[in-house]
C-alpha cells in the first residue's frame, strides 16, 4: 500500500477513491508505483469488443478531512497543528513522520528533485500536495489551505 493510500484509509476514504488516487499518482510519477503482479500475457490476438453505452459518472463521497483532523488534534496530548505541518498531520494519523518516511511520500507524489534536498521546502510542498490530493479525491479541505 502506498503511503498516500494509508493517509486516505486513516481518514475514511473508501477503497475506490484510494484506487483512483493511486492511479493518478502512478500516471504523474510512474517510477514510484511498482508494476502490477497479476497481469497475464497471452499470445492470442486481441478480441474486438462491442462499444458500450456511456456510463454516468459516479459521485465521489465527501470525506470531512478537516473535521476528522480537528477531532484527532483535540484528543491529542500534544499541541499538533495539521493545518500548517505535514509532520503534525502524519502524527495525528498515526503514520511515520520521520524524514525518511516524508521523503518516501514526497517521491511517491512526484516532488520536484530540487525540493527533496531541502527538508523545509519539501515539507511545505508535501503538506500542500497531500491536502490537494485529498480534496481531488473527495476530501472536504478548506480552500485557504489549498493555496
C-alpha positions in Angstrom: 0.0 0.0 0.0 1.3 3.4 -0.8 1.8 6.0 1.9 -0.9 8.2 0.4 -3.3 5.3 0.4 -2.5 4.9 4.1 -3.4 8.6 4.7 -6.7 8.2 2.8 -7.5 5.0 4.7 -6.9 6.6 8.1 -9.2 9.5 7.1 -12.0 7.1 6.0 -11.8 7.3 2.2 -13.4 4.3 0.5 -11.3 1.7 -1.5 -12.4 3.1 -4.9 -11.2 6.6 -4.0 -7.9 5.1 -2.9 -7.5 3.2 -6.1 -8.3 6.3 -8.2 -5.7 8.2 -6.2 -3.1 5.5 -6.7 -3.8 5.6 -10.5 -3.4 9.3 -10.6 -0.1 9.1 -8.6 1.2 6.4 -11.0 0.3 8.5 -14.0 2.1 11.5 -12.5 5.1 9.6 -11.3 5.4 6.1 -12.9 8.7 5.2 -11.2 7.0 5.4 -7.7 4.4 2.7 -8.2 5.5 -0.9 -8.9 4.0 -2.7 -11.9 1.0 -5.0 -11.2 2.0 -8.6 -10.5 -1.2 -10.3 -11.5 -1.0 -9.5 -15.2 -1.1 -12.4 -17.6 0.4 -12.1 -21.0 -1.1 -14.3 -23.7 -0.2 -14.6 -27.4 -3.8 -14.7 -28.6 -4.9 -11.9 -30.8 -7.0 -9.2 -29.1 -10.7 -9.7 -29.3 -12.9 -6.9 -30.6 -15.3 -5.7 -28.0 -18.6 -4.2 -28.9 -18.9 -0.5 -28.0 -20.5 0.0 -24.6 -23.0 2.7 -23.7 -21.6 5.7 -21.9 -21.9 5.4 -18.1 -22.9 8.2 -15.9 -20.1 9.4 -13.6 -20.4 8.2 -10.1 -20.4 10.8 -7.3 -17.4 10.8 -5.0 -18.5 10.6 -1.4 -17.2 13.6 0.6 -14.9 12.9 3.5 -14.7 15.5 6.2 -10.9 15.8 6.3 -10.9 19.0 8.4 -13.4 17.6 10.9 -11.5 14.4 11.4 -8.1 16.0 11.8 -9.5 18.7 14.1 -11.1 15.9 16.3 -7.8 14.0 16.4 -5.9 17.2 17.3 -8.4 18.0 20.1 -7.9 14.5 21.5 -4.1 14.6 21.3 -1.9 15.2 24.3 0.5 17.1 22.1 -0.3 20.5 20.5 -0.3 19.4 16.8 -1.2 21.8 14.0 -2.1 19.7 10.9 -3.1 22.9 9.1 0.5 24.0 8.7 2.6 21.0 9.3 2.9 17.7 7.4 4.7 16.2 10.4 1.9 17.1 12.7 -0.7 15.8 10.2 1.1 12.4 9.9 1.5 12.2 13.7 -2.3 12.8 14.2 -3.0 9.9 11.7 -0.5 7.6 13.5 1.7 7.4 10.4 5.5 7.5 10.5 6.5 11.2 10.2 10.3 10.7 10.0 12.3 12.5 7.4 12.8 9.2 5.5 9.0 8.5 5.5 8.3 12.0 4.3 10.9 11.7 1.5 9.2 8.4 0.5 5.8 10.1 0.4 7.2 13.1 -1.4 8.8 10.9 -4.0 5.5 8.9 -4.4 3.6 12.1 -5.0 6.1 13.4 -7.6 8.0 16.1 -5.6 10.5 18.0 -7.7 14.0 16.8 -7.0 15.3 20.2 -6.0 12.8 20.3 -3.1 13.8 16.8 -1.9 17.2 18.1 -0.8 15.8 20.9 1.4 13.5 19.4 4.1 11.7 22.7 4.7 10.8 23.2 1.0 9.9 19.5 0.7 7.7 19.7 3.8 5.8 22.8 2.5 5.4 21.2 -0.9 4.3 17.9 0.7 1.7 19.5 3.0 0.1 21.4 0.2 0.2 18.4 -2.2 -1.3 16.0 0.3 -4.2 18.4 1.0 -4.8 19.0 -2.7 -4.8 15.2 -3.4 -7.2 14.7 -0.6 -9.5 17.4 -2.0 -9.3 15.9 -5.5 -10.4 12.6 -4.1 -13.5 13.9 -2.3 -12.0 15.3 0.8 -13.5 18.4 2.4 -10.4 20.6 2.7 -10.7 24.4 3.4 -9.9 26.4 0.3 -7.5 28.6 2.2 -5.3 25.6 2.9 -5.0 24.7 -0.8 -3.2 27.9 -1.8 
